[in-house]
């Protein structure tokens, strides 16, 4: 895990430099880290961006105590990870195991706060593993639905596809992996709708 050290230090610095006590933790891979307008998009939720580039679900679990756990009073946790695990050749069942490992860390630290998992996106550059992406999403969604804690699956996968069933090019940068501002606007709407709906249930 040594190759993550620089990005982990940057995430810790981000946490320490936050000018308020964060209420909403955004954690995960570069899809979180590169969300440059995240603080504006979720201003009312007092967010902190603790994403670190290239991270896998396994890495998110490994570095949880270094990056996240010093925050003692968050009210909401939002995670995006799993994309890079599959890109590294991991099987969807392995991704599920890494997700469960992450959830153990999360619930040991924050037993009761609402948790939202953002589904793995259908990246243009990873269409060769689209079936694995679908399977991993299915396994994690089922796992979340079987939990008795306050956990939710946010499906961004479907909304990122066009009428032809392929990823919308405008939602991605030229590399076909990282997202454009248009893609983040789609995510923002979906996440806000889901968070507001679950708040109403409470």
Secondary structure, 3 states (H helix, E strand, C coil): CHHHHHHHHHHHHHHHHCCCCCCEEEEECHHHHCCCCHHHHCHHHCEEEEECCCCCHHHHHHCHHHHCCCCCCCCEEEEECCHHHHHCCCCHHHHHHHHHHHHHHHHHHCCCCEEEEECCCCCHHHHHHHHHHHHHHHHHHHHHHCCCCCEEEECCCHHHECCCCCECHHHECCCCCCECHHHHHHHHHHHHHHHHHHHHHC
